[in-house]
């Protein structure tokens, strides 16, 4: 059966570039597609980053909006996710990759995905301060960001407050065992709403994607970033060639193009 894709009109500039002579801005500009990168965007970013790298006057690059909707579209968390997610506390990385849960800034700072939390009302001031910086020294940049940083408390309904049950369930060896463990907890009366939402999210995803990611993140725990990126590229090539499954193409159609979510 042939697939028919309905393409929305793309913005003329899918990546915006700005800044000044010493600080450069790279802004993803494809919001209606969750800022998913395409070849044109990657080519533009690579071209500019190479120019900045060869320019001694450039001290800092600010990259702005990103998204990782992988498992829900038949893909998997790639670009090194098996490396950085596997290094989060306990099995929180498994939980994030298998459920596609979105974190706010406070949660990202709490679990270690971000180094600083800055309130949205201070972001423009921080950006202006960074654009005025004249040094590329990491300590100098970090000290400047620290002056805008807050240390808010993680909300009680945050998944990061549920590390005990996450570690218990998401430490299992297979996707089926994780689901069974969550169902057992649900039967025992634990965290009914949270577990129901977690199971619903996993069942909405491609089973193949979940299995690929679980095996990948487990390998990532004992590998370096280069090994994780190599594996990600290898898996991505197979998914794009439809070697094993058509899930990625069908998931992209349902979520990103036709948007019928079927």
C-alpha positions as CSV (number, residue, x, y, z in Angstrom):
1,X,0.0,0.0,0.0
2,X,1.4,3.4,-1.0
3,X,1.7,6.1,1.6
4,X,0.5,9.6,0.8
5,X,2.0,12.5,2.8
6,X,0.4,15.9,3.2
7,X,3.1,18.5,3.7
8,X,2.4,21.7,5.5
9,X,4.0,24.9,4.1
10,X,7.4,25.2,5.8
11,X,8.7,28.6,7.0
12,X,11.2,30.2,4.6
13,X,13.9,30.1,7.3
14,X,13.6,27.0,9.4
15,X,16.7,28.0,11.4
16,X,17.2,31.7,12.4
17,X,20.7,33.0,13.0
18,X,21.6,36.2,14.8
19,X,23.6,37.7,17.7
20,X,26.7,39.9,17.5
21,X,30.3,39.5,16.6
22,X,31.2,37.5,19.8
23,X,27.9,35.8,20.7
24,X,25.9,33.9,18.1
25,X,22.2,32.9,18.2
26,X,20.9,29.7,16.6
27,X,17.1,29.4,16.8
28,X,15.1,26.4,15.6
29,X,12.1,27.8,13.6
30,X,9.9,24.8,12.8
31,X,7.4,24.9,15.7
32,X,4.5,23.3,13.9
33,X,6.7,20.2,13.4
34,X,7.9,20.2,17.1
35,X,11.2,21.6,15.7
36,X,12.1,18.2,14.4
37,X,15.4,18.5,12.4
38,X,15.5,17.9,8.7
39,X,18.4,17.7,6.3
40,X,18.1,21.4,5.4
41,X,18.2,22.5,9.0
42,X,21.1,20.3,9.9
43,X,23.0,21.6,6.8
44,X,22.4,25.2,7.8
45,X,23.4,24.7,11.4
46,X,26.6,22.8,10.5
47,X,27.6,25.5,8.0
48,X,27.2,28.2,10.6
49,X,28.9,26.3,13.4
50,X,31.9,25.6,11.2
51,X,32.1,29.4,10.5
52,X,31.9,30.2,14.2
53,X,34.5,27.6,15.1
54,X,37.0,29.2,12.7
55,X,36.2,32.7,13.9
56,X,38.3,33.6,16.9
57,X,36.0,36.5,17.8
58,X,33.1,34.2,18.5
59,X,33.0,33.3,22.2
60,X,29.6,31.7,22.7
61,X,26.8,30.1,20.8
62,X,23.2,30.1,22.2
63,X,20.9,27.4,20.8
64,X,17.2,27.9,21.3
65,X,13.5,25.0,21.6
66,X,14.1,21.4,21.0
67,X,11.9,18.3,21.2
68,X,12.2,14.5,21.3
69,X,8.9,12.8,20.3
70,X,10.6,9.6,19.3
71,X,8.7,6.5,20.6
72,X,5.3,8.1,19.8
73,X,6.2,8.2,16.1
74,X,7.8,4.8,15.8
75,X,11.4,6.1,16.3
76,X,13.6,6.0,19.4
77,X,15.4,8.6,21.6
78,X,18.7,9.1,19.6
79,X,21.5,11.7,19.3
80,X,23.2,10.2,22.4
81,X,20.1,9.8,24.5
82,X,21.3,6.3,25.6
83,X,24.4,8.0,27.0
84,X,22.9,11.0,28.9
85,X,19.6,9.4,29.9
86,X,21.3,6.3,31.3
87,X,23.3,8.6,33.7
88,X,20.3,10.1,35.4
89,X,19.4,9.1,38.9
90,X,18.2,5.4,39.2
91,X,16.1,4.4,36.2
92,X,14.6,7.8,35.6
93,X,16.2,7.8,32.1
94,X,14.4,4.5,31.2
95,X,11.1,6.1,32.4
96,X,11.6,9.3,30.3
97,X,12.6,7.4,27.1
98,X,9.9,4.8,27.3
99,X,7.0,7.1,28.2
100,X,8.0,10.3,26.3
101,X,7.2,12.3,29.5
102,X,7.8,16.0,29.2
103,X,9.8,17.8,32.0
104,X,9.7,21.4,32.9
105,X,12.8,23.4,33.7
106,X,12.7,22.7,37.4
107,X,12.5,19.0,36.8
108,X,15.3,19.1,34.2
109,X,17.6,20.8,36.7
110,X,16.6,18.4,39.5
111,X,17.3,15.2,37.6
112,X,20.6,16.5,36.1
113,X,19.5,17.1,32.5
114,X,20.2,20.9,33.0
115,X,22.9,22.6,34.9
116,X,20.9,25.8,35.8
117,X,17.3,26.9,36.2
118,X,16.4,30.4,35.2
119,X,12.8,31.7,35.5
120,X,11.2,32.6,32.2
121,X,10.8,36.2,33.3
122,X,14.7,36.5,33.5
123,X,15.5,34.7,30.2
124,X,15.7,37.9,28.1
125,X,17.9,39.6,30.6
126,X,20.2,36.5,30.7
127,X,20.3,36.4,26.9
128,X,21.3,40.1,26.8
129,X,23.9,39.6,29.5
130,X,25.4,36.6,27.6
131,X,25.5,38.6,24.3
132,X,27.6,41.2,26.1
133,X,30.1,38.7,27.3
134,X,33.7,38.9,26.0
135,X,35.1,35.6,27.3
136,X,34.6,32.0,26.2
137,X,35.9,30.7,29.5
138,X,33.5,28.1,30.9
139,X,33.8,29.3,34.5
140,X,33.1,32.9,33.5
141,X,30.0,32.0,31.5
142,X,28.8,29.7,34.3
143,X,29.3,32.4,36.9
144,X,27.2,34.8,34.8
145,X,24.4,32.3,34.4
146,X,24.5,31.6,38.2
147,X,23.6,35.2,39.0
148,X,20.2,34.6,37.2
149,X,19.7,31.1,38.6
150,X,17.0,30.1,41.1
151,X,16.6,26.8,43.0
152,X,12.9,26.1,43.1
153,X,11.3,23.1,44.7
154,X,10.1,20.2,42.5
155,X,6.3,19.9,42.6
156,X,4.7,17.0,44.5
157,X,3.0,15.7,41.4
158,X,6.3,15.5,39.5
159,X,7.4,12.1,38.2
160,X,10.8,12.9,39.8
161,X,9.1,12.6,43.2
162,X,8.2,9.0,42.2
163,X,11.8,7.7,41.9
164,X,11.1,4.8,44.3
165,X,8.3,3.3,42.2
166,X,10.1,4.2,38.9
167,X,13.3,2.4,40.1
168,X,11.2,-0.6,41.1
169,X,9.3,-1.0,37.8
170,X,11.7,0.4,35.2
171,X,14.7,-1.6,36.4
172,X,13.1,-4.7,34.9
173,X,14.8,-6.5,32.0
174,X,12.2,-6.3,29.3
175,X,9.4,-3.9,28.2
176,X,6.9,-6.6,29.0
177,X,8.3,-7.0,32.6
178,X,8.1,-3.2,33.1
179,X,4.5,-3.1,32.0
180,X,3.7,-6.1,34.2
181,X,5.4,-4.5,37.2
182,X,3.4,-1.3,36.7
183,X,0.2,-3.3,36.4
184,X,1.0,-5.2,39.7
185,X,1.6,-1.9,41.5
186,X,-1.8,-0.6,40.1
187,X,-3.5,-3.7,41.4
188,X,-2.0,-3.1,44.8
189,X,-3.5,0.4,44.9
190,X,-0.4,2.4,44.3
191,X,-0.3,5.7,42.4
192,X,-3.5,4.9,40.3
193,X,-3.6,8.1,38.2
194,X,0.2,8.2,37.5
195,X,0.5,4.5,36.7
196,X,-2.6,4.6,34.4
197,X,-1.1,7.6,32.5
198,X,2.3,5.9,32.3
199,X,0.8,2.6,30.9
200,X,-1.3,4.6,28.5
201,X,1.7,6.4,27.1
202,X,3.7,3.2,26.6
203,X,0.8,1.5,24.9
204,X,0.4,4.4,22.6
205,X,4.0,4.0,21.4
206,X,5.5,1.7,18.9
207,X,6.4,-1.6,20.7
208,X,9.5,-2.0,18.5
209,X,10.7,1.5,19.5
210,X,10.3,0.7,23.2
211,X,12.3,-2.5,22.9
212,X,15.0,-0.8,20.8
213,X,15.4,2.1,23.3
214,X,15.4,-0.2,26.4
215,X,18.2,-2.3,25.0
216,X,20.1,0.8,23.8
217,X,20.0,2.6,27.2
218,X,21.1,-0.5,29.0
219,X,24.1,-0.7,26.7
220,X,24.7,3.1,27.0
221,X,25.3,2.7,30.8
222,X,28.7,1.2,30.2
223,X,29.7,2.9,26.9
224,X,31.2,6.3,26.0
225,X,29.4,9.0,24.0
226,X,31.1,8.0,20.7
227,X,29.9,4.4,21.0
228,X,26.4,5.5,21.8
229,X,26.3,7.9,18.9
230,X,27.6,5.2,16.5
231,X,24.8,2.8,17.6
232,X,22.2,5.5,17.3
233,X,23.3,6.2,13.7
234,X,23.3,2.5,12.9
235,X,19.7,2.1,14.3
236,X,18.5,5.2,12.6
237,X,19.7,4.0,9.2
238,X,17.8,0.7,9.6
239,X,14.6,2.6,10.7
240,X,14.8,4.9,7.7
241,X,15.4,2.1,5.3
242,X,12.4,0.2,6.9
243,X,14.7,-2.9,7.4
244,X,12.5,-4.3,10.1
245,X,9.3,-2.2,10.3
246,X,7.3,0.6,8.7
247,X,6.5,2.1,12.2
248,X,8.6,5.2,11.7
249,X,7.0,6.2,8.5
250,X,3.5,5.4,9.7
251,X,4.1,7.2,13.0
252,X,5.4,10.3,11.2
253,X,2.3,10.3,9.0
254,X,-0.1,10.0,11.9
255,X,1.6,12.5,14.2
256,X,3.5,15.0,12.0
257,X,1.8,15.1,8.6
258,X,-1.8,14.0,8.4
259,X,-2.0,14.4,12.2
260,X,-5.0,12.0,12.5
261,X,-3.1,10.2,15.4
262,X,-4.3,6.9,14.0
